Amino acid sequence: MGRKKKVQKPPFEDDLETLTNLDLEKKILDSSKKILEIETKKAQDEELNSLKEDVKVINAGYRDAKKHQQSIINFCLKALDERGKA
């Protein structure tokens, strides 16, 4: 049995029965345009992009340390496998 996707209720939900299909289609189009505007503004937000770069730099040490530890695990597993122990 699949789960139903939870849909956030819009502010116009109480008026839903009075809206025509054309009204609903217009709301879909308007909201789609607004989403594109938001995504464009987000992509152009210099502060946000700068902070994202800062997070990448800060995270790099953790990422590298994790990769190093994973390579040790992989090396040991390979050695055990070659010895017939894995």
Stockholm file with secondary structure:
# STOCKHOLM 1.0

chainA/1-86         MGRKKKVQKPPFEDDLETLTNLDLEKKILDSSKKILEIETKKAQDEELNSLKEDVKVINAGYRDAKKHQQSIINFCLKALDERGKA
#=GR chainA/1-86 SS CCCCCCCCCCTTGGGGGGCCHHHHHHHHHHHHHHHHHHHHHHHHCHHHHHHHHHHHHHHHHHHHHHHHHHHHHHHHHHHHHHTTCC
#=GC SS_cons        CCCCCCCCCCTTGGGGGGCCHHHHHHHHHHHHHHHHHHHHHHHHCHHHHHHHHHHHHHHHHHHHHHHHHHHHHHHHHHHHHHTTCC
//
